[in-house]
């Protein structure tokens, strides 16, 4: 195979579709016989994943690695920022927590050289094993005030010698200004790195933008490599949770209605993607007490701030609504932070999360949790399949209570707590990707569902979606020209 240059998908702004295009290209290069790998020097997300060696990266790079057909590794996302509030984030470096920092202190010049060396070294290790490296920028490439401290956009592309493809979102409007402005604001050296433009999220007949393509090429001096149509019938796990609350909370007859509690610091919401695609289930996100009362099953998800979110649930009435719904027959399942909240209490004597030292939980499980600064990250197997742990805190029986574990893990440990078939909690993310566990959850509801369809095979479904995404993007991208760019100096 020809050796390809690395490429970077940079953006005119946030949420223009860089991640999804990177996922598509990882799959396309794999289909074409290459051995690609994703790379994002710095990611900011609450949606994370545990690598096979028990370290933590952004979920988007794990998804891209899956599309590329390889195991994920921290070198694909050496720097992960996990927001804890509007002003502070936990810094995860090479898969391990490296402390908390405010945005102001993080983006100062002091200490940037050390971080830059770390992300560059990660790229070098990755590039020695894979080709091509499908790099992803972050946000907009034209944040001039951050140029000197930028670790992830064009400075990273310069280091890698990558060809940069600029992604613009036409659906939000102003695509000519955003694309032209993003290029015009770069230094002359960085402008030379930008080898192509990709227009994303186009609605309607693509022929209507033929003149627009020519105009963009004329004013920017850069070729338009493709216009990607908007799609809503291909499912790829999302990096951001912006649209979760828009999923309908209207109960559907003939299906199991599952409510995921919408927490302020909700994390790892991809835990529920398999349920969302299961034809037996109608899943929605809510923090409305009336919506919770309609649900057959309520899931308390993971959170980056257990005590803060538990406080809010008690304040807004959701905690009481969940307990009431359970008494009236609804199943309640807690995952990670949600599992901690379902216990008798959550304690934080060392102020790991903040100023709150103790809060009463929902009292649905006979457990108590004490927060700690040590983070547990690892992939696990259990009697239902596989998953992964990413959590801080230790959960144990409350007082002299007897606690029946939910899962028996492959390393001999027990996990979680099972009160009965309608009340349980676990630390294992991804447990709902396993058809055997979902069927266990659905057993009490056979009479509610119009048809007992076959168990939903989420892994096969995801592979089909990656192929559909690759087909969708390949049809409209000029792959011949892209390969020409990636093989010529």
N, C-alpha and C positions, 0 to 999 in steps of 0.2 A: 504493500500500500504506500501511496505517496505520503510524505510527512507534511502535515498541515500546520500553518501558523496557529497559535492560540487566537481566539476571537473574544471580544467583549461586547455584550449587549448593554449599552449605556442608555439612559433615559432622559427625556425632556422633563420628566417629573416623576413623582411617586405614582404607583398604581397604573402605569401605562402598559403593563403586560410583559415586562422584562423576564420575570420568572417563568411565565408560561411559554414564551418563545424559547428560552433556554432549555426548558424541558422538551419541547418539540425537537430542537436541534440535537439534543443528546440522543433522542430516539432515532432521528434521521441518520446521524453519523453511525450509530450502531447498526442500523439496517443496511447501510452502505459498506459495512465491513470494517469500519474503524473501531478504535477502542477509546471512546471519549470519557471524560470525567468533568463534572461541574466544579466551579470554584467561585466563591464570593468571599472576598477578604474580610468584610465586616458586614454583619447582618444585625438588624434590630427586630426582634420578634419574641413573643411569648410562646410561640408554637415551636417546640424543640423536640429533639429525638435523641435516643441513646444509640451510639455506635456499637458494633459487635464487641469492641474492647472496653465498653463501659464508660464512654466519654460522651460529651454533649455537643450537638451542633444544631443549627437552624433546620426546621423541618423541610423547608423548601429545597435545600441541598440534598437531603435524604430522598426526597421525591425525585429530584433530577438524577441522582445516582441510580435509583430504581429504574427510571426510564432508560438509562444507559446500560443497565444490566450488570451493575457492579455493586459491591458492598460500600456503604457510606463510610467516611473517615473524617477525622477532625481537620485534616489538611484541606478538605473541601470548603470548610468554613472555620478558619482558625480563630476568628474573633466574633463573639456573639454578645450582643447587648440585650439584656432582658429587663424591660422597664418595670420599676417597682412603684413609681409615682410619676407625676407630671415632670419631675425634676431629676430623679435619680434612677440609675439602672445597675443591675448586677453585671459585672464584666466577666465573661467566660472566655478564657484564653487557652487555646489548644485543648478545649474540652473540659477544663477545670475552672471552678470559680476563682477569680483573682481579686475579689473585693467589690465594693459598691462605690460608684462615683456619680457626682452630679454632672449634668450636661456641660456646665461651665468648666469644671475641672478636667473633664475628659477631653474636650476639644481645645484645650490650651496646648501650646507648643511643647511644654515640658513633658518629657517622657514619650513623645511621639516617635522618636527614632527607634526606641526599643520595640514598640509595637510594629513599626514599619519593618524592622528586621524580622520579626516573628512571622508576619503575614507573607513576606517575600520568601522566607525559608520554606514555609508551607507550600507555596506555589512551586518552588523549585523541586521539592520532593514529589509533588503530584505530577509535574511535567516530565519527570524522569520515568514515570510508570505508565502514563497515558498519553494518547494523542487522538484528536486535539483536546485542548482544555477549553471548555465552554465557560467563559467568565461572565459574571453578572455585576453590573454596577449597582449603586444604591441611590434612590431619589433622583434628583436632577444633577446633571453634570455642570450646571452653570451657577452653582452657589459660590459666588466669588469670595464671600467672607470666610469660607471654609477651605479655600483652595490650598493654602499652605499646610493645613493639617489633614487633608484628605488622604485616606488610606485605601479607598476602595474603587474610585473611578479612574480618571485618566492617568494619575500618577502610577497606579497599579498597572494600567495598560502599557504605559511607557516602560516600566520595569520588565514586563513580560514580552515586550515586542509584539503586542497583540494588534490585530486589525479590529477597529471599533465599528460596530453597526449601531446607529442611533435609532431608538424606538420612540415613536410618537403616537399618542392616543388621539385619533380623529373624533372619537365619540364625544369627548368633553368639549370640543370646539377649539378654535385658535391654533390648529395644527401648523399652519404656515408660519405664524409668528413664533411658536414654541420651537419648531425645528430650526428655522433660520437663526433665531436668537441664540439657541443653544450652541450652534456652530460659530456664529459671529463673535460670541463672548469668550471663545477659547484663545489661548496664545497661538501664535503661528505654528509652533512645534506640535501642539496638541491637535490643531485643526488637521494637520497632515495625517494623524492617526485615524481619522474618521473616514472610512472607506465606503460606507453605504448607509442608506436610510431605509427603515422598515416602518410602514404606517400600519397601525394596529386598530382593531375594533371598528372596522368600516361596516356600516349598515346600508343595505341596498345593492343596486347593480354596480359592480366594480367598474364598468365602462364609463360611468359618470365621473370617475376620478382620473380618466386618462389625461385630460388637460392639466389637472392638478399635479400629476406626476411630472409632466414636462416642465411645468412652472417651478416646482420645487428643485428639480435638477438644474434649471437655469440660474435660479437665484442663489442656490447653495453650492453649486459646482460639485455636487456629490450625487452618484446614481441612486435612484430609488430601486431597491432590490425586491420589493414586493409590497402588496397591500393585503393585509390579512382580514378576512371577513369576521365580524362579530359572531360568536357562537354561544349557545346556551344548552346545547344537547351533547356536549362532551364534558365528562366530569373528571377534573384533575384537582387534587387536594389544594385548598386555598392557603396562601401564606398569611393573609390578613382576615380578621373577623368582622370587617365593616358591614357585610350584608347579612349577618346571621339573624339579626332581629327582624328582618324583612320576610323571613320564612313564615308562612301562614300558620296561625295558631287556631284556625277553625278546625274543630274535631271532624274526622272523616269516618263514616260508617263503614263497617267491613274491614277496618284496619285497626291496628293497635296504635293508639295516640300516645306518643312519647314526648314529654316536655323536658328539655334541657334548661336548667336554670341559668339565666343570663347574668353572670357575675361581672363586676367591674374589671376584675383582673383575670378574667377567664383565660386559661391557657390550654394548649393541646386539644383544641376543638376538633381536630381531625380524628379524635377518638370516635366521633359519631358519624363519620362519612359512610361507613358500611351500613349503619342503620338507616341513614337517609336514602340509600339506594335500594334497600330491601323492600320488595313489593308488598310485604305484609304489614309494613309500618308507615305511619305518618309522623314525622319528627319535626318539631319546631322549638325555637328558643324564646324564652320569656322570663320576665321578672314581675309579671302581673298575677295577682293572687287569684283572680277569676279564671285566667287561663290555666293555672295550676290545678284548679278544681276540676277541669274538664279532662285531665290527663289520666290515662290508665297506668302510666308509668312515669315517674319523675327521676331524672338523673341529675345529681349534683356533680359538676365537672371539676377538673383541676383548676387551680388558681395560683398565681404568683404571690398572693398576699392572703393567706387563710384567715387570719384574725380580722383584717380589715373587711373582707367580704362577708365573714360571719356576722360582724357588727352591723353591716348594712342589711343583711337578710333579716336580722332581728328588728332593725329599725323600720324597714318597709313592709313588714308583715309577712314576707315570704316564708320565714322560718316556721311561723305558726301555721301558715297555709299548707306547707309540706307535711307537717305532723298531722294536721287535720285530714289531709287527703289520704295519708297512709292508714289512719284509723277507719276511713271509709272504704278501704280496699285497694288503694293504689300501691303498686310496687315502688320502692325507693332504693336506688342504687347510687352509691357514692364512689367516685374515682379520685384517688390521690387527695388533693385538698378537700374535695367533697366528702371523701371517706372520713377525714379528720373532723369535719364539721358535724357529721352524723353522730359522733360520740357524745359522752356526757360532758366533756370539757376539752378546751384547747388551752394549753399553758405556754407562756413564753417568758420564763423568769430571767433569761439573759438578753432579752430585747433583740432577738435575732431579726424579727420583722418590724418592730416599732415600739411604741410606748405602752401598748396594751399588754398586761402581764397575764391575764386570764379572762376567758369568756366561757359561759356555759354553751354547750353545743345543743344539737336538736334532741339528744337523749334517745335516739333510735337504736344505737348500738352501745353495748356495755364496755366502752373503751375510753381511754384518756390519751391525749397526745401532748407531748412536750416538744416544742420546737428546738432545733439545734442548728449550729452553723455548718455541720457536715452534710454534704449533699450525696445522696445515694443515686448513682446512675449505672444502669446495667440492663442488658437484654436478658430475658428470662423465658423459660418454658414451664408449662404446667399441664394438668390433666386435660385442659381444653385446647391447648395450642401454645402460642407464643405471644410475647408482648415486651414491654420495657418499663423500667422504673426510672423516674426522675423526681426526687422529692427530698425535702428537708423535714426532719422531725421523726420522733419515735412514737409508735402507737402500741399500747399494751392494755391488758384488761384493767378495768376500773375497780379498784379495791380488790375484793375477793370474788369478783364475778367470773363465771366460767365463759370462755370465749371459744366458739367453734370457728376454725379458719374457713375461708371461702375457697382458697386455692392451695394445692400442694405443689411447690416449685421443684424443678429438676435438681436443684442443688441441696435438697433436703429441708429447706426452710418452708414454713407455712406463711401464708399471706392473707390479709384481710380478715373479715368477720362476717359470719352468716348467722342471722337470727332465725330466719325461715325463708321460704321460697320467694317472699315479697319484701325482704329487708336485708340488705347486704352492702358491704363496702370492700374496696380493694385499692392497693397502691399501683396496680399494673395498668399502665396505659396500653392501648391497642388490644385489650382483651375482647372488645366488641368486634374486632376484625375476624374473630374465630367463630365459624358457623356453629360449632358445638356449644359454645357458651351462649350465643344468641338463642339457640333452640332451648337451652336450659331456662333462660329468662322468659321465653314465650310459653312454656308449658302450661302455666295457669290460665292462659288466655285463648286456648284453642277454640272455644265457643264464640269468641268475639270476632274472629277473623273469617271472612267469607269463604276463603279457600286456604287449605294447608298446602301452600306451594312448597316446592323443594327448597332445602336450605340454600341460602344465598352464598355463592362462592365469590368472596370479595377479591381474592388475589387474582383469579381469572378475569374478573370484571376490570380490575385496574390495568392489567396487561392489554386488554382490548381497548381501553380508553387511551393509553399511550399510543397505540397503533393508529387509532382514529385521529388523535391530535396530530401525529406526524403526517398522515395523509392530508389532513385539512391544510396544514402549513406548507407542505411540499408542493401542493397544487398551485400555490400563489407566489411562493418565493422563487427567485431565479437561482436555483441551486447550482447550475452550471457556472454562472458568474461568481457565485460565492466561492465555489471550489477554485476558480481561477484566481480570485483575490487571495485565498488562503495558501496558494502555492507559488505566488510570484512576489518578488521583492519590489 
